[in-house]
Amino acid sequence: MEQKITSRKNPLLQQVKKLLSSKKAREEAGLFAADGIKLLQEAIRYAAGLDTVILSEGVEVPLPEQVRIIRVPADVMASISPMETPQGALFLCRLPEKTPFSPRPGMLLLDGIQDPGNLGTILRTADALDVPVVLLEGCADPYSHKVVRSSMGAVFRTDVVQSSWPEVRAACGSAGIPIGVTALSPRAKDLRQAPLKSMAVVIGSEGQGVRREILDSAGAELIIPMNPHCESLNAAVAAAIVMWQMKQ
């Protein structure tokens, strides 16, 4: 059954705006918000926690019976949507239960990836290549609307694992999984010569690279061979190259 809302001050719509802008609000409510018809279709297919769908007048999307449907005028949708040109569909999903960390060879570890576009792109690529990913400290919230959008629904299709470096280091050590870090250093080894399938590989933040704490305790430093006059690669591009090499 549909409910119609015409006031921009409606409490539900005010909550949606908070969920779109605040990690704290998402955690307190146990919900996250996303925008767009394509993403909504992915959520319908893969997200067990699809809770509420807000549609502009005239926008029709087949929805499961248990989903709450809210209908709003186009101007109200424009007032709450984070997109410059709203597609007419906003939706809320329940945050999934946190997946415990389990060490696996051929795994990607993300250290401080703060750019939502980069993080979402990495999650999307990892989903495509079937590479497990773990978010270490300092990463963007994987359930921010920008990450959800740039992941193209990967956050609905895969378990997003978040852990700490001490836990990951200890668990990989116990499991006999060597940890490599991508680094621009004279002693770094060409990653094409490293057994990435059996390793866990750390990709560092866009500005700072891998933390010194991780660099000092990792077993190997790895470098992506590139033109000497290039200082670095975008984090999402570097991650894609590492993941591709892992699958070879």
Backbone hydrogen bonds, N-H to C=O, Kabsch-Sander energy under -0.5 kcal/mol:
donor,donor_aa,acceptor,acceptor_aa,energy
3,Q,69,I,-2.1
5,I,71,R,-2.6
10,N,7,S,-1.4
14,Q,10,N,-2.3
15,Q,11,P,-2.2
16,V,12,L,-2.3
17,K,13,L,-1.8
18,K,14,Q,-1.6
19,L,15,Q,-2.7
20,L,16,V,-2.0
21,S,17,K,-1.0
22,S,18,K,-2.2
26,R,22,S,-1.8
27,E,23,K,-2.6
28,E,24,K,-2.5
29,A,25,A,-2.2
30,G,26,R,-1.8
31,L,26,R,-1.3
32,F,93,C,-2.4
34,A,91,F,-2.2
36,G,89,A,-3.2
40,L,36,G,-2.0
41,Q,37,I,-2.4
42,E,38,K,-1.7
43,A,39,L,-2.5
44,I,40,L,-2.5
45,R,41,Q,-1.6
46,Y,42,E,-2.5
47,A,43,A,-2.1
48,A,46,Y,-0.8
50,L,47,A,-1.3
51,D,92,L,-2.9
52,T,92,L,-1.3
53,V,68,R,-3.1
54,I,90,L,-3.7
55,L,53,V,-0.6
55,L,70,I,-3.2
56,S,88,G,-2.2
57,E,72,V,-1.5
59,V,56,S,-2.0
60,E,58,G,-0.5
67,V,64,P,-1.4
68,R,51,D,-2.2
69,I,1,M,-0.8
70,I,53,V,-3.1
71,R,3,Q,-3.0
72,V,55,L,-2.5
77,M,73,P,-2.2
78,A,74,A,-2.3
79,S,75,D,-1.1
80,I,76,V,-0.9
80,I,77,M,-0.8
81,S,77,M,-2.5
90,L,54,I,-2.7
91,F,34,A,-2.6
92,L,52,T,-3.0
93,C,32,F,-2.6
94,R,49,G,-2.4
95,L,30,G,-2.5
99,T,160,V,-0.5
106,G,199,M,-2.1
107,M,199,M,-1.5
108,L,132,P,-2.8
109,L,201,V,-3.3
110,L,134,V,-2.9
111,D,109,L,-0.6
111,D,203,I,-2.8
112,G,110,L,-0.7
112,G,137,E,-1.3
114,Q,112,G,-1.2
119,L,115,D,-2.6
120,G,116,P,-2.7
121,T,117,G,-2.2
122,I,118,N,-2.5
123,L,119,L,-2.4
124,R,120,G,-2.3
125,T,121,T,-2.5
126,A,122,I,-2.9
127,D,123,L,-2.0
128,A,124,R,-1.9
129,L,125,T,-2.4
130,D,126,A,-0.9
131,V,126,A,-2.4
134,V,108,L,-2.3
135,L,161,V,-2.9
136,L,110,L,-3.0
136,L,134,V,-0.7
139,C,136,L,-1.1
140,A,113,I,-2.7
144,S,141,D,-1.9
148,V,144,S,-2.6
149,R,145,H,-2.3
150,S,146,K,-2.3
151,S,147,V,-2.0
152,M,149,R,-1.4
153,G,148,V,-1.3
154,A,151,S,-1.3
156,F,153,G,-1.7
157,R,153,G,-1.2
158,T,154,A,-1.7
160,V,158,T,-0.5
161,V,133,V,-0.8
161,V,159,D,-0.9
163,S,135,L,-2.5
168,V,164,S,-2.5
169,R,165,W,-3.1
170,A,166,P,-2.1
171,A,167,E,-2.5
172,C,168,V,-2.8
173,G,169,R,-2.1
174,S,170,A,-2.3
175,A,171,A,-1.9
176,G,172,C,-0.7
176,G,173,G,-0.8
177,I,172,C,-2.8
180,G,178,P,-0.5
180,G,200,A,-2.8
181,V,220,A,-2.5
182,T,202,V,-2.1
183,A,181,V,-0.5
183,A,222,L,-2.9
185,S,183,A,-1.1
188,A,185,S,-1.5
189,K,221,E,-3.1
191,L,223,I,-2.3
193,Q,190,D,-2.5
194,A,191,L,-1.2
196,L,194,A,-2.2
198,S,195,P,-1.6
199,M,196,L,-1.6
200,A,178,P,-2.3
201,V,107,M,-2.6
202,V,180,G,-2.8
203,I,109,L,-2.8
205,S,209,G,-1.5
209,G,205,S,-1.4
214,I,211,R,-0.6
215,L,211,R,-2.6
216,D,212,R,-2.9
217,S,213,E,-0.7
217,S,214,I,-0.5
218,A,214,I,-1.7
219,G,179,I,-1.8
220,A,179,I,-1.3
222,L,181,V,-3.5
223,I,189,K,-2.5
230,C,227,N,-2.4
231,E,229,H,-0.5
238,A,234,N,-2.8
239,A,235,A,-2.4
240,A,236,A,-2.0
241,I,237,V,-2.2
242,V,238,A,-2.4
243,M,239,A,-2.8
244,W,240,A,-2.5
245,Q,241,I,-2.4
246,M,242,V,-2.2
247,K,243,M,-1.3
248,Q,245,Q,-1.3
